[in-house]
Amino acid sequence: GLSVSKLNNVMIAVPDKKVQDKIANILDNFEKICSDLNIGLPAEIEARQKQYEFYRDALLSFDNSYFVNVERERERERER
């Protein structure tokens, strides 16, 4: 069995405060990337979808004026 007296004798290694802060910072940043819809994987998926749609529409249109108009629209979106 595991008694309180045995638990009191267990030694647990704890990194110093500086290392703990560094680990906490890394985990906080990872959580932000995973949960924030403006950055991370969801934003990357959305960006690739828009890129796919741009080239798909450009290739299927065969109209050079379309390329110019779509590129202008993409530049406007990037500036927002």
PyMOL Python script that loads the backbone (N, CA, C, O; Angstrom):
from pymol import cmd

cmd.read_pdbstr("""\
ATOM      1  N   GLY A   1       0.812  -1.182   0.000  1.00  0.00           N
ATOM      2  CA  GLY A   1       0.000   0.000   0.000  1.00  0.00           C
ATOM      3  C   GLY A   1       0.861   1.254   0.000  1.00  0.00           C
ATOM      4  O   GLY A   1       2.078   1.209   0.184  1.00  0.00           O
ATOM      5  N   LEU A   2       0.205   2.333  -0.206  1.00  0.00           N
ATOM      6  CA  LEU A   2       0.867   3.630  -0.245  1.00  0.00           C
ATOM      7  C   LEU A   2       0.314   4.483   0.882  1.00  0.00           C
ATOM      8  O   LEU A   2      -0.842   4.905   0.849  1.00  0.00           O
ATOM      9  N   SER A   3       1.133   4.726   1.860  1.00  0.00           N
ATOM     10  CA  SER A   3       0.682   5.487   3.025  1.00  0.00           C
ATOM     11  C   SER A   3       1.159   6.928   2.946  1.00  0.00           C
ATOM     12  O   SER A   3       2.003   7.270   2.118  1.00  0.00           O
ATOM     13  N   VAL A   4       0.617   7.758   3.804  1.00  0.00           N
ATOM     14  CA  VAL A   4       1.003   9.178   3.846  1.00  0.00           C
ATOM     15  C   VAL A   4       2.476   9.306   4.192  1.00  0.00           C
ATOM     16  O   VAL A   4       3.169  10.161   3.641  1.00  0.00           O
ATOM     17  N   SER A   5       2.957   8.478   5.087  1.00  0.00           N
ATOM     18  CA  SER A   5       4.371   8.570   5.473  1.00  0.00           C
ATOM     19  C   SER A   5       5.290   8.230   4.308  1.00  0.00           C
ATOM     20  O   SER A   5       6.363   8.818   4.170  1.00  0.00           O
ATOM     21  N   LYS A   6       4.878   7.289   3.473  1.00  0.00           N
ATOM     22  CA  LYS A   6       5.687   6.966   2.295  1.00  0.00           C
ATOM     23  C   LYS A   6       5.628   8.104   1.270  1.00  0.00           C
ATOM     24  O   LYS A   6       6.635   8.429   0.641  1.00  0.00           O
ATOM     25  N   LEU A   7       4.450   8.706   1.105  1.00  0.00           N
ATOM     26  CA  LEU A   7       4.325   9.829   0.181  1.00  0.00           C
ATOM     27  C   LEU A   7       5.170  11.019   0.628  1.00  0.00           C
ATOM     28  O   LEU A   7       5.720  11.736  -0.208  1.00  0.00           O
ATOM     29  N   ASN A   8       5.276  11.231   1.913  1.00  0.00           N
ATOM     30  CA  ASN A   8       6.085  12.327   2.427  1.00  0.00           C
ATOM     31  C   ASN A   8       7.566  12.151   2.114  1.00  0.00           C
ATOM     32  O   ASN A   8       8.313  13.129   2.087  1.00  0.00           O
ATOM     33  N   ASN A   9       7.991  10.927   1.879  1.00  0.00           N
ATOM     34  CA  ASN A   9       9.397  10.655   1.583  1.00  0.00           C
ATOM     35  C   ASN A   9       9.707  10.655   0.084  1.00  0.00           C
ATOM     36  O   ASN A   9      10.867  10.522  -0.306  1.00  0.00           O
ATOM     37  N   VAL A  10       8.682  10.804  -0.754  1.00  0.00           N
ATOM     38  CA  VAL A  10       8.898  10.801  -2.199  1.00  0.00           C
ATOM     39  C   VAL A  10       9.514  12.136  -2.624  1.00  0.00           C
ATOM     40  O   VAL A  10       9.004  13.199  -2.270  1.00  0.00           O
ATOM     41  N   MET A  11      10.591  12.078  -3.368  1.00  0.00           N
ATOM     42  CA  MET A  11      11.260  13.277  -3.855  1.00  0.00           C
ATOM     43  C   MET A  11      10.816  13.525  -5.307  1.00  0.00           C
ATOM     44  O   MET A  11      10.886  12.630  -6.149  1.00  0.00           O
ATOM     45  N   ILE A  12      10.365  14.743  -5.579  1.00  0.00           N
ATOM     46  CA  ILE A  12       9.925  15.120  -6.924  1.00  0.00           C
ATOM     47  C   ILE A  12      10.831  16.243  -7.411  1.00  0.00           C
ATOM     48  O   ILE A  12      10.949  17.287  -6.770  1.00  0.00           O
ATOM     49  N   ALA A  13      11.463  16.013  -8.550  1.00  0.00           N
ATOM     50  CA  ALA A  13      12.356  17.026  -9.123  1.00  0.00           C
ATOM     51  C   ALA A  13      11.512  18.131  -9.767  1.00  0.00           C
ATOM     52  O   ALA A  13      10.629  17.859 -10.580  1.00  0.00           O
ATOM     53  N   VAL A  14      11.793  19.358  -9.397  1.00  0.00           N
ATOM     54  CA  VAL A  14      11.081  20.512  -9.938  1.00  0.00           C
ATOM     55  C   VAL A  14      12.119  21.449 -10.553  1.00  0.00           C
ATOM     56  O   VAL A  14      13.073  21.847  -9.884  1.00  0.00           O
ATOM     57  N   PRO A  15      11.932  21.805 -11.848  1.00  0.00           N
ATOM     58  CA  PRO A  15      12.899  22.715 -12.467  1.00  0.00           C
ATOM     59  C   PRO A  15      12.837  24.101 -11.823  1.00  0.00           C
ATOM     60  O   PRO A  15      11.837  24.467 -11.205  1.00  0.00           O
ATOM     61  N   ASP A  16      13.917  24.862 -11.977  1.00  0.00           N
ATOM     62  CA  ASP A  16      13.926  26.190 -11.369  1.00  0.00           C
ATOM     63  C   ASP A  16      12.898  27.101 -12.038  1.00  0.00           C
ATOM     64  O   ASP A  16      12.353  26.773 -13.092  1.00  0.00           O
ATOM     65  N   LYS A  17      12.645  28.234 -11.418  1.00  0.00           N
ATOM     66  CA  LYS A  17      11.580  29.153 -11.843  1.00  0.00           C
ATOM     67  C   LYS A  17      11.750  29.606 -13.285  1.00  0.00           C
ATOM     68  O   LYS A  17      10.761  29.719 -14.009  1.00  0.00           O
ATOM     69  N   LYS A  18      12.967  29.866 -13.718  1.00  0.00           N
ATOM     70  CA  LYS A  18      13.231  30.336 -15.078  1.00  0.00           C
ATOM     71  C   LYS A  18      12.794  29.289 -16.107  1.00  0.00           C
ATOM     72  O   LYS A  18      12.179  29.629 -17.117  1.00  0.00           O
ATOM     73  N   VAL A  19      13.106  28.038 -15.852  1.00  0.00           N
ATOM     74  CA  VAL A  19      12.724  26.949 -16.755  1.00  0.00           C
ATOM     75  C   VAL A  19      11.201  26.771 -16.736  1.00  0.00           C
ATOM     76  O   VAL A  19      10.592  26.548 -17.782  1.00  0.00           O
ATOM     77  N   GLN A  20      10.595  26.868 -15.569  1.00  0.00           N
ATOM     78  CA  GLN A  20       9.133  26.751 -15.463  1.00  0.00           C
ATOM     79  C   GLN A  20       8.443  27.854 -16.268  1.00  0.00           C
ATOM     80  O   GLN A  20       7.461  27.600 -16.966  1.00  0.00           O
ATOM     81  N   ASP A  21       8.966  29.083 -16.165  1.00  0.00           N
ATOM     82  CA  ASP A  21       8.392  30.205 -16.926  1.00  0.00           C
ATOM     83  C   ASP A  21       8.514  29.985 -18.423  1.00  0.00           C
ATOM     84  O   ASP A  21       7.586  30.285 -19.175  1.00  0.00           O
ATOM     85  N   LYS A  22       9.654  29.461 -18.861  1.00  0.00           N
ATOM     86  CA  LYS A  22       9.873  29.195 -20.291  1.00  0.00           C
ATOM     87  C   LYS A  22       8.884  28.133 -20.788  1.00  0.00           C
ATOM     88  O   LYS A  22       8.294  28.286 -21.858  1.00  0.00           O
ATOM     89  N   ILE A  23       8.710  27.080 -20.028  1.00  0.00           N
ATOM     90  CA  ILE A  23       7.768  26.010 -20.401  1.00  0.00           C
ATOM     91  C   ILE A  23       6.344  26.551 -20.447  1.00  0.00           C
ATOM     92  O   ILE A  23       5.592  26.246 -21.373  1.00  0.00           O
ATOM     93  N   ALA A  24       5.971  27.352 -19.451  1.00  0.00           N
ATOM     94  CA  ALA A  24       4.626  27.929 -19.412  1.00  0.00           C
ATOM     95  C   ALA A  24       4.386  28.835 -20.613  1.00  0.00           C
ATOM     96  O   ALA A  24       3.301  28.818 -21.193  1.00  0.00           O
ATOM     97  N   ASN A  25       5.379  29.619 -20.989  1.00  0.00           N
ATOM     98  CA  ASN A  25       5.267  30.512 -22.138  1.00  0.00           C
ATOM     99  C   ASN A  25       5.069  29.718 -23.435  1.00  0.00           C
ATOM    100  O   ASN A  25       4.228  30.071 -24.262  1.00  0.00           O
ATOM    101  N   ILE A  26       5.835  28.667 -23.602  1.00  0.00           N
ATOM    102  CA  ILE A  26       5.723  27.819 -24.800  1.00  0.00           C
ATOM    103  C   ILE A  26       4.332  27.184 -24.867  1.00  0.00           C
ATOM    104  O   ILE A  26       3.710  27.157 -25.929  1.00  0.00           O
ATOM    105  N   LEU A  27       3.851  26.678 -23.742  1.00  0.00           N
ATOM    106  CA  LEU A  27       2.525  26.055 -23.716  1.00  0.00           C
ATOM    107  C   LEU A  27       1.416  27.071 -23.965  1.00  0.00           C
ATOM    108  O   LEU A  27       0.431  26.757 -24.633  1.00  0.00           O
ATOM    109  N   ASP A  28       1.565  28.288 -23.433  1.00  0.00           N
ATOM    110  CA  ASP A  28       0.575  29.346 -23.682  1.00  0.00           C
ATOM    111  C   ASP A  28       0.515  29.695 -25.160  1.00  0.00           C
ATOM    112  O   ASP A  28      -0.569  29.842 -25.726  1.00  0.00           O
ATOM    113  N   ASN A  29       1.680  29.827 -25.785  1.00  0.00           N
ATOM    114  CA  ASN A  29       1.719  30.139 -27.217  1.00  0.00           C
ATOM    115  C   ASN A  29       1.112  29.011 -28.047  1.00  0.00           C
ATOM    116  O   ASN A  29       0.395  29.266 -29.015  1.00  0.00           O
ATOM    117  N   PHE A  30       1.395  27.781 -27.675  1.00  0.00           N
ATOM    118  CA  PHE A  30       0.837  26.638 -28.388  1.00  0.00           C
ATOM    119  C   PHE A  30      -0.684  26.630 -28.280  1.00  0.00           C
ATOM    120  O   PHE A  30      -1.380  26.355 -29.257  1.00  0.00           O
ATOM    121  N   GLU A  31      -1.197  26.933 -27.089  1.00  0.00           N
ATOM    122  CA  GLU A  31      -2.645  26.975 -26.893  1.00  0.00           C
ATOM    123  C   GLU A  31      -3.287  28.071 -27.745  1.00  0.00           C
ATOM    124  O   GLU A  31      -4.356  27.864 -28.318  1.00  0.00           O
ATOM    125  N   LYS A  32      -2.639  29.231 -27.829  1.00  0.00           N
ATOM    126  CA  LYS A  32      -3.149  30.328 -28.656  1.00  0.00           C
ATOM    127  C   LYS A  32      -3.216  29.916 -30.116  1.00  0.00           C
ATOM    128  O   LYS A  32      -4.213  30.171 -30.792  1.00  0.00           O
ATOM    129  N   ILE A  33      -2.169  29.285 -30.600  1.00  0.00           N
ATOM    130  CA  ILE A  33      -2.127  28.863 -31.997  1.00  0.00           C
ATOM    131  C   ILE A  33      -3.224  27.843 -32.285  1.00  0.00           C
ATOM    132  O   ILE A  33      -3.859  27.888 -33.338  1.00  0.00           O
ATOM    133  N   CYS A  34      -3.440  26.936 -31.358  1.00  0.00           N
ATOM    134  CA  CYS A  34      -4.449  25.892 -31.568  1.00  0.00           C
ATOM    135  C   CYS A  34      -5.878  26.409 -31.482  1.00  0.00           C
ATOM    136  O   CYS A  34      -6.769  25.877 -32.144  1.00  0.00           O
ATOM    137  N   SER A  35      -6.106  27.434 -30.678  1.00  0.00           N
ATOM    138  CA  SER A  35      -7.475  27.857 -30.440  1.00  0.00           C
ATOM    139  C   SER A  35      -7.886  29.125 -31.173  1.00  0.00           C
ATOM    140  O   SER A  35      -9.077  29.341 -31.394  1.00  0.00           O
ATOM    141  N   ASP A  36      -6.940  29.962 -31.554  1.00  0.00           N
ATOM    142  CA  ASP A  36      -7.279  31.236 -32.190  1.00  0.00           C
ATOM    143  C   ASP A  36      -7.611  31.006 -33.655  1.00  0.00           C
ATOM    144  O   ASP A  36      -6.819  30.416 -34.390  1.00  0.00           O
ATOM    145  N   LEU A  37      -8.786  31.472 -34.083  1.00  0.00           N
ATOM    146  CA  LEU A  37      -9.209  31.264 -35.462  1.00  0.00           C
ATOM    147  C   LEU A  37      -8.500  32.186 -36.450  1.00  0.00           C
ATOM    148  O   LEU A  37      -8.575  31.969 -37.659  1.00  0.00           O
ATOM    149  N   ASN A  38      -7.815  33.206 -35.952  1.00  0.00           N
ATOM    150  CA  ASN A  38      -7.123  34.134 -36.837  1.00  0.00           C
ATOM    151  C   ASN A  38      -5.706  33.691 -37.155  1.00  0.00           C
ATOM    152  O   ASN A  38      -5.093  34.190 -38.099  1.00  0.00           O
ATOM    153  N   ILE A  39      -5.187  32.768 -36.380  1.00  0.00           N
ATOM    154  CA  ILE A  39      -3.841  32.264 -36.633  1.00  0.00           C
ATOM    155  C   ILE A  39      -3.868  30.759 -36.547  1.00  0.00           C
ATOM    156  O   ILE A  39      -4.880  30.165 -36.174  1.00  0.00           O
ATOM    157  N   GLY A  40      -2.781  30.158 -36.883  1.00  0.00           N
ATOM    158  CA  GLY A  40      -2.677  28.716 -36.745  1.00  0.00           C
ATOM    159  C   GLY A  40      -3.320  27.956 -37.885  1.00  0.00           C
ATOM    160  O   GLY A  40      -3.506  28.487 -38.980  1.00  0.00           O
ATOM    161  N   LEU A  41      -3.651  26.725 -37.620  1.00  0.00           N
ATOM    162  CA  LEU A  41      -4.149  25.810 -38.641  1.00  0.00           C
ATOM    163  C   LEU A  41      -5.441  26.273 -39.308  1.00  0.00           C
ATOM    164  O   LEU A  41      -5.520  26.210 -40.535  1.00  0.00           O
ATOM    165  N   PRO A  42      -6.460  26.734 -38.579  1.00  0.00           N
ATOM    166  CA  PRO A  42      -7.679  27.181 -39.265  1.00  0.00           C
ATOM    167  C   PRO A  42      -7.417  28.307 -40.268  1.00  0.00           C
ATOM    168  O   PRO A  42      -7.982  28.315 -41.362  1.00  0.00           O
ATOM    169  N   ALA A  43      -6.561  29.253 -39.891  1.00  0.00           N
ATOM    170  CA  ALA A  43      -6.233  30.348 -40.808  1.00  0.00           C
ATOM    171  C   ALA A  43      -5.464  29.832 -42.018  1.00  0.00           C
ATOM    172  O   ALA A  43      -5.677  30.302 -43.135  1.00  0.00           O
ATOM    173  N   GLU A  44      -4.583  28.884 -41.805  1.00  0.00           N
ATOM    174  CA  GLU A  44      -3.808  28.315 -42.911  1.00  0.00           C
ATOM    175  C   GLU A  44      -4.727  27.561 -43.869  1.00  0.00           C
ATOM    176  O   GLU A  44      -4.571  27.680 -45.084  1.00  0.00           O
ATOM    177  N   ILE A  45      -5.663  26.801 -43.358  1.00  0.00           N
ATOM    178  CA  ILE A  45      -6.619  26.076 -44.204  1.00  0.00           C
ATOM    179  C   ILE A  45      -7.444  27.057 -45.021  1.00  0.00           C
ATOM    180  O   ILE A  45      -7.660  26.842 -46.214  1.00  0.00           O
ATOM    181  N   GLU A  46      -7.905  28.123 -44.395  1.00  0.00           N
ATOM    182  CA  GLU A  46      -8.691  29.131 -45.110  1.00  0.00           C
ATOM    183  C   GLU A  46      -7.859  29.802 -46.204  1.00  0.00           C
ATOM    184  O   GLU A  46      -8.352  30.033 -47.308  1.00  0.00           O
ATOM    185  N   ALA A  47      -6.601  30.114 -45.900  1.00  0.00           N
ATOM    186  CA  ALA A  47      -5.730  30.748 -46.892  1.00  0.00           C
ATOM    187  C   ALA A  47      -5.491  29.824 -48.087  1.00  0.00           C
ATOM    188  O   ALA A  47      -5.508  30.279 -49.231  1.00  0.00           O
ATOM    189  N   ARG A  48      -5.270  28.538 -47.835  1.00  0.00           N
ATOM    190  CA  ARG A  48      -5.049  27.588 -48.942  1.00  0.00           C
ATOM    191  C   ARG A  48      -6.323  27.411 -49.757  1.00  0.00           C
ATOM    192  O   ARG A  48      -6.254  27.241 -50.975  1.00  0.00           O
ATOM    193  N   GLN A  49      -7.482  27.448 -49.110  1.00  0.00           N
ATOM    194  CA  GLN A  49      -8.757  27.341 -49.834  1.00  0.00           C
ATOM    195  C   GLN A  49      -8.933  28.522 -50.772  1.00  0.00           C
ATOM    196  O   GLN A  49      -9.327  28.353 -51.926  1.00  0.00           O
ATOM    197  N   LYS A  50      -8.639  29.724 -50.276  1.00  0.00           N
ATOM    198  CA  LYS A  50      -8.740  30.916 -51.122  1.00  0.00           C
ATOM    199  C   LYS A  50      -7.744  30.843 -52.283  1.00  0.00           C
ATOM    200  O   LYS A  50      -8.065  31.226 -53.408  1.00  0.00           O
ATOM    201  N   GLN A  51      -6.547  30.354 -52.005  1.00  0.00           N
ATOM    202  CA  GLN A  51      -5.537  30.220 -53.055  1.00  0.00           C
ATOM    203  C   GLN A  51      -6.012  29.222 -54.116  1.00  0.00           C
ATOM    204  O   GLN A  51      -5.894  29.477 -55.315  1.00  0.00           O
ATOM    205  N   TYR A  52      -6.541  28.102 -53.670  1.00  0.00           N
ATOM    206  CA  TYR A  52      -7.059  27.103 -54.595  1.00  0.00           C
ATOM    207  C   TYR A  52      -8.157  27.700 -55.466  1.00  0.00           C
ATOM    208  O   TYR A  52      -8.153  27.522 -56.684  1.00  0.00           O
ATOM    209  N   GLU A  53      -9.104  28.413 -54.840  1.00  0.00           N
ATOM    210  CA  GLU A  53     -10.208  29.005 -55.594  1.00  0.00           C
ATOM    211  C   GLU A  53      -9.713  30.029 -56.602  1.00  0.00           C
ATOM    212  O   GLU A  53     -10.220  30.098 -57.722  1.00  0.00           O
ATOM    213  N   PHE A  54      -8.731  30.821 -56.212  1.00  0.00           N
ATOM    214  CA  PHE A  54      -8.167  31.815 -57.122  1.00  0.00           C
ATOM    215  C   PHE A  54      -7.609  31.153 -58.372  1.00  0.00           C
ATOM    216  O   PHE A  54      -7.969  31.537 -59.484  1.00  0.00           O
ATOM    217  N   TYR A  55      -6.733  30.161 -58.207  1.00  0.00           N
ATOM    218  CA  TYR A  55      -6.115  29.518 -59.370  1.00  0.00           C
ATOM    219  C   TYR A  55      -7.120  28.691 -60.166  1.00  0.00           C
ATOM    220  O   TYR A  55      -7.044  28.637 -61.393  1.00  0.00           O
ATOM    221  N   ARG A  56      -8.055  28.051 -59.479  1.00  0.00           N
ATOM    222  CA  ARG A  56      -9.090  27.306 -60.185  1.00  0.00           C
ATOM    223  C   ARG A  56      -9.892  28.238 -61.095  1.00  0.00           C
ATOM    224  O   ARG A  56     -10.074  27.953 -62.279  1.00  0.00           O
ATOM    225  N   ASP A  57     -10.365  29.344 -60.538  1.00  0.00           N
ATOM    226  CA  ASP A  57     -11.164  30.290 -61.320  1.00  0.00           C
ATOM    227  C   ASP A  57     -10.345  30.921 -62.442  1.00  0.00           C
ATOM    228  O   ASP A  57     -10.849  31.127 -63.546  1.00  0.00           O
ATOM    229  N   ALA A  58      -9.087  31.224 -62.155  1.00  0.00           N
ATOM    230  CA  ALA A  58      -8.226  31.828 -63.167  1.00  0.00           C
ATOM    231  C   ALA A  58      -7.977  30.867 -64.326  1.00  0.00           C
ATOM    232  O   ALA A  58      -8.011  31.263 -65.491  1.00  0.00           O
ATOM    233  N   LEU A  59      -7.728  29.618 -64.000  1.00  0.00           N
ATOM    234  CA  LEU A  59      -7.464  28.638 -65.058  1.00  0.00           C
ATOM    235  C   LEU A  59      -8.710  28.339 -65.889  1.00  0.00           C
ATOM    236  O   LEU A  59      -8.608  28.098 -67.091  1.00  0.00           O
ATOM    237  N   LEU A  60      -9.868  28.353 -65.263  1.00  0.00           N
ATOM    238  CA  LEU A  60     -11.089  28.026 -65.988  1.00  0.00           C
ATOM    239  C   LEU A  60     -11.654  29.203 -66.778  1.00  0.00           C
ATOM    240  O   LEU A  60     -12.473  29.005 -67.675  1.00  0.00           O
ATOM    241  N   SER A  61     -11.235  30.411 -66.461  1.00  0.00           N
ATOM    242  CA  SER A  61     -11.818  31.577 -67.126  1.00  0.00           C
ATOM    243  C   SER A  61     -11.202  31.855 -68.501  1.00  0.00           C
ATOM    244  O   SER A  61     -11.909  32.280 -69.415  1.00  0.00           O
ATOM    245  N   PHE A  62      -9.916  31.624 -68.654  1.00  0.00           N
ATOM    246  CA  PHE A  62      -9.195  31.901 -69.903  1.00  0.00           C
ATOM    247  C   PHE A  62      -9.353  33.363 -70.330  1.00  0.00           C
ATOM    248  O   PHE A  62      -9.297  33.675 -71.519  1.00  0.00           O
ATOM    249  N   ASP A  63      -9.547  34.239 -69.373  1.00  0.00           N
ATOM    250  CA  ASP A  63      -9.745  35.652 -69.661  1.00  0.00           C
ATOM    251  C   ASP A  63      -8.708  36.436 -68.860  1.00  0.00           C
ATOM    252  O   ASP A  63      -8.717  36.407 -67.630  1.00  0.00           O
ATOM    253  N   ASN A  64      -7.810  37.138 -69.564  1.00  0.00           N
ATOM    254  CA  ASN A  64      -6.733  37.855 -68.879  1.00  0.00           C
ATOM    255  C   ASN A  64      -7.249  38.961 -67.969  1.00  0.00           C
ATOM    256  O   ASN A  64      -6.624  39.255 -66.949  1.00  0.00           O
ATOM    257  N   SER A  65      -8.366  39.577 -68.311  1.00  0.00           N
ATOM    258  CA  SER A  65      -8.902  40.629 -67.456  1.00  0.00           C
ATOM    259  C   SER A  65      -9.317  40.052 -66.104  1.00  0.00           C
ATOM    260  O   SER A  65      -9.285  40.747 -65.089  1.00  0.00           O
ATOM    261  N   TYR A  66      -9.695  38.813 -66.099  1.00  0.00           N
ATOM    262  CA  TYR A  66     -10.064  38.156 -64.846  1.00  0.00           C
ATOM    263  C   TYR A  66      -8.860  38.091 -63.903  1.00  0.00           C
ATOM    264  O   TYR A  66      -8.987  38.357 -62.708  1.00  0.00           O
ATOM    265  N   PHE A  67      -7.687  37.734 -64.447  1.00  0.00           N
ATOM    266  CA  PHE A  67      -6.475  37.653 -63.636  1.00  0.00           C
ATOM    267  C   PHE A  67      -6.192  38.990 -62.951  1.00  0.00           C
ATOM    268  O   PHE A  67      -5.862  39.029 -61.765  1.00  0.00           O
ATOM    269  N   VAL A  68      -6.322  40.068 -63.693  1.00  0.00           N
ATOM    270  CA  VAL A  68      -6.049  41.397 -63.160  1.00  0.00           C
ATOM    271  C   VAL A  68      -7.050  41.736 -62.057  1.00  0.00           C
ATOM    272  O   VAL A  68      -6.650  42.209 -60.992  1.00  0.00           O
ATOM    273  N   ASN A  69      -8.332  41.506 -62.289  1.00  0.00           N
ATOM    274  CA  ASN A  69      -9.356  41.836 -61.302  1.00  0.00           C
ATOM    275  C   ASN A  69      -9.229  40.998 -60.030  1.00  0.00           C
ATOM    276  O   ASN A  69      -9.382  41.522 -58.926  1.00  0.00           O
ATOM    277  N   VAL A  70      -8.957  39.723 -60.174  1.00  0.00           N
ATOM    278  CA  VAL A  70      -8.835  38.860 -59.004  1.00  0.00           C
ATOM    279  C   VAL A  70      -7.598  39.234 -58.202  1.00  0.00           C
ATOM    280  O   VAL A  70      -7.635  39.244 -56.971  1.00  0.00           O
ATOM    281  N   GLU A  71      -6.508  39.541 -58.885  1.00  0.00           N
ATOM    282  CA  GLU A  71      -5.284  39.927 -58.180  1.00  0.00           C
ATOM    283  C   GLU A  71      -5.493  41.237 -57.417  1.00  0.00           C
ATOM    284  O   GLU A  71      -4.999  41.383 -56.299  1.00  0.00           O
ATOM    285  N   ARG A  72      -6.203  42.169 -57.992  1.00  0.00           N
ATOM    286  CA  ARG A  72      -6.508  43.415 -57.294  1.00  0.00           C
ATOM    287  C   ARG A  72      -7.341  43.145 -56.038  1.00  0.00           C
ATOM    288  O   ARG A  72      -7.099  43.741 -54.988  1.00  0.00           O
ATOM    289  N   GLU A  73      -8.308  42.258 -56.151  1.00  0.00           N
ATOM    290  CA  GLU A  73      -9.152  41.913 -55.005  1.00  0.00           C
ATOM    291  C   GLU A  73      -8.326  41.250 -53.902  1.00  0.00           C
ATOM    292  O   GLU A  73      -8.527  41.530 -52.720  1.00  0.00           O
ATOM    293  N   ARG A  74      -7.405  40.382 -54.283  1.00  0.00           N
ATOM    294  CA  ARG A  74      -6.540  39.726 -53.304  1.00  0.00           C
ATOM    295  C   ARG A  74      -5.661  40.744 -52.584  1.00  0.00           C
ATOM    296  O   ARG A  74      -5.440  40.627 -51.378  1.00  0.00           O
ATOM    297  N   GLU A  75      -5.160  41.737 -53.309  1.00  0.00           N
ATOM    298  CA  GLU A  75      -4.344  42.780 -52.690  1.00  0.00           C
ATOM    299  C   GLU A  75      -5.173  43.594 -51.698  1.00  0.00           C
ATOM    300  O   GLU A  75      -4.676  43.959 -50.632  1.00  0.00           O
ATOM    301  N   ARG A  76      -6.414  43.880 -52.033  1.00  0.00           N
ATOM    302  CA  ARG A  76      -7.310  44.619 -51.128  1.00  0.00           C
ATOM    303  C   ARG A  76      -7.532  43.813 -49.840  1.00  0.00           C
ATOM    304  O   ARG A  76      -7.511  44.368 -48.741  1.00  0.00           O
ATOM    305  N   GLU A  77      -7.743  42.513 -49.988  1.00  0.00           N
ATOM    306  CA  GLU A  77      -7.952  41.655 -48.799  1.00  0.00           C
ATOM    307  C   GLU A  77      -6.724  41.620 -47.917  1.00  0.00           C
ATOM    308  O   GLU A  77      -6.841  41.634 -46.692  1.00  0.00           O
ATOM    309  N   ARG A  78      -5.529  41.575 -48.528  1.00  0.00           N
ATOM    310  CA  ARG A  78      -4.291  41.550 -47.741  1.00  0.00           C
ATOM    311  C   ARG A  78      -4.095  42.844 -46.974  1.00  0.00           C
ATOM    312  O   ARG A  78      -3.521  42.837 -45.885  1.00  0.00           O
ATOM    313  N   GLU A  79      -4.564  43.955 -47.527  1.00  0.00           N
ATOM    314  CA  GLU A  79      -4.384  45.254 -46.878  1.00  0.00           C
ATOM    315  C   GLU A  79      -5.310  45.443 -45.687  1.00  0.00           C
ATOM    316  O   GLU A  79      -5.053  46.298 -44.840  1.00  0.00           O
ATOM    317  N   ARG A  80      -6.372  44.669 -45.606  1.00  0.00           N
ATOM    318  CA  ARG A  80      -7.342  44.787 -44.495  1.00  0.00           C
ATOM    319  C   ARG A  80      -6.796  44.319 -43.213  1.00  0.00           C
ATOM    320  O   ARG A  80      -7.489  44.356 -42.196  1.00  0.00           O
TER     321      ARG A  80
END
""", "prot")
cmd.dss("prot")
cmd.show_as("cartoon", "prot")
cmd.util.cbc("prot")
cmd.orient("prot")
